[in-house]
Amino acid sequence: MGNGIRKFMKSQLVIPLLSLLLLVIFNLIRDVGFFSISITTNNQGHRVLSGNLISIFNGASAIAIISIGMTLITSCCKGQDISVAALAAIAGSVFVSVLRSHEITIPVIILAFIFSCLVSVLFSLFNGVLVAVFKIQPMIATLILFSAGRSIAYWINGGATPTVSSPLLASIGGFIPGIPIPTPIIIMVIFLVLISLVLKLTNLGLYTQVVGINERTAHLNGINPVLMKLTAFIISGVCVAMAGCITVCRIGLINHETLLLDTEMDVILAVAIGGTSLGGGRFSLFGSVIGAYIIQALTVTLYAMKVPSAAVKAYKAVVIILIVMINSPVVKDFFIKLYRKLFKKQVETKISIKAS
Amino acid sequence: MQDNVVLSMRNISKSFPGVRALQNVDFTLRKGEIHALMGENGAGKSTLIKVLTGVYPKDSGRIFLDLNGGLKEINVRSPHEAQTLGISTVYQEITLCPNLTVAENMFIGRGNYRLVNWRTMKKRATEILEKFNIPARATQQLDTCSIAEQQIVAIARAVDMDCKVLILDEPTSSLDEQEVEKLFSLMRDLKSRGVGIIFVTHFLEQMYEISDTVTVLRNGELVGEYEVKNLPRVELISKMMGKDLDDISAIRKRKLPDEKADTSPVYEAVGLSSTNSPNAFDFKISKGEVNGFTGLLGSGRSESVRAIFAADKITGGKVKINGKEVKIRKPKDAMMQGVGYLPEDRKRDGIVEDLSVRENIILALQSMKGFFRPFSKAEAEAFADKYIKLLGIKTASMDTPIKSLSGGNQQKAILARWLLTNPQYLILDEPTRGIDVGTKVEIQKLILKLAEEGVSVTFISSEIEEMLRTCSRLIVMRDRKMVGELKGEAMTQDNIIHMIAGEAEQIG
């Protein structure tokens, strides 16, 4: 038991989980009913679950999905892809443009999604080639798509912000009739299971980290660093397309200017809070997902506290400073020392009791 | 004698999670003394140095330093503080900034934050370089110097700061003999000026040549302090290893493996060249043979074996494995043909420092098995457990990050990585560099055992004696060319040195 706790204390997930716990406790003290879930009838006449907890999980889906790709890129390329949100706008635009040229049926939606995935992966590969082959720093390499991405998205739909409406899309972005849980949450869970399977059945985790920590050793042990970096960008491309399409389904239109605007920073933050060093190396995918939920929980909490939306970002920043500070090695060391001191004293008193 | 004490460490203890690195260790250094610090891997030498220089805080114990005539207790909290107190250090692994110039490296972090006068700095650096006969320019970027030159720059930097105590942590492990001589004369010079020098080394010969006193540590505990001239080698080794010397003498007396009657080569290369080894060479090795590449630092011995493993880009040549022509264009190809390669620079090319010992051990085999076929946790643990026991790797657990192991134990883990792949041809480039006598002997014995089991081994070491003991054939290299081959009776230290000296001697 004691060993289990010690193992847990050492794992990368300690800080994100503790931060989440703190947020939960804070909210419970503030308002006991904050996390209550109720069944309401939505405007389509379905009986669905609602409440702050649901909206946190629902709202964080896009950030959480993108953060998985970002974590892999961060780990093996020692840098971040800042073009993910712009790329999501492109993916969303492709999705909408395919949908609009056909009658919306399930096969068409699947086709549109596959198309948007392909385009997104191609653009992501472009970033990947710049980073892996031409060895340009990730942030600089992805700055290109960061600036150009939304213009490309603008061009795909001829400058318009078309709406797409169909009960099918609404059930992807909202609720499937008869199931009270929002579909994005279900998609997120399925995606997480998939990713866990990939990590279990392949060496993605090991190879990515080896490349991120020591590229020369990777090469000398038969691992191709370029291939691993490209793989990270391909996976990220798929993640971004998924997040883009889900968001389009949720809001029912594509606005290339505002779709997931500024999300890249939330995603990078989620990765950092999750315990993955932004300098590469060891990573924790689940940490990043928890990080995404922390960020969303924070936003929902602030809105619940009636903080004006313009001020939310400033409040968020303060809390984030705290989380990042707690996560810093200096503070961690301090707490470990404090823990040891307290622990040692306990041992000594025990011994003195025995002696007496 | 008491008056001369410049540094005194009493009852120093330090533990890391799961490992007791130091336990009640005493250490005394006197003025104008060269004091060697010796011990096996993980004996606590580096930890003691790091406690003294404030890299690690000590758990308990007291440190006294001679400050203006009297011993006063000091509490060193950072290397910078140690430096201002007059304790300068040159670490085993070069800790300079490779992307700065030689001059900048010499003067960086010297404590004053006033504006830098680049011209004075350059002039001063040039003076120091000339004084120590260092063939580098002050404005040269450090990573364009050889490792040996970088090491000397590091020492020059430490020496130039007025110091009472100079710590040299394995300074000679990457130096060739001439450079070692240069360093020793420098050390004698400093000694005559009253500087106390702590000399951490694994080289017995060098220790006997230069030191006055030696303190021996074993498993984090003090064995004792001895006067070097009254301490026979055999006794010193037994104190360090804490076990009988039969092992070492056995290995010395052991008959070298004869050349096998079966001479069909396991590996054969014709006209092989790579970007780093542009001169095409031929090479072959037969089953169960131990061969060596010898030559001075920079003679091309490492570059040649890197070409065999395709670690650098291959530019030409044909390779046959067991008589069948194969294409080896990248390390993975070589690995799939049963070739293993332990690189010269453990930190840069060997370990994956943040990953666990277990992950480091299974890495090569895992990569051979393939991306889509990961080992289960149980399999990986079984592999790691087997080799941790087999090679006696000292680690808190197999999940410990490899960076927290001592150098020799890291090396054993990398060795385990390649043994696990069950190679038919294993290349070991300086496997014994920077590790203690005990582990050196263990590795030599392992090489001979592997050869007996039919594994072909290429072994490179900068200690000729070590190569003579283990190899049955030596290839001598000079100026990036193979200049000769020695076998059997002809393999003597004299012959090798003559071959290495070669033309230079004839001209002279």
Interface residues (C-beta under 8 A of the other chain):
Chain A: K200 L201 T202 N203 L204 L206 Y207 Q209 V210 I213 N214 R216 T217 A218 H219 L220 N221 G222 I223 N224 G281 R282
Chain B: F309 A311 K330 P331 K332 M335 M336 Y341 P343 R348 D349 G350 I351 V352 E353 D354 L355 E359 L363 A364 Q366 S367 M368 G370 F371 F372 P374 R417
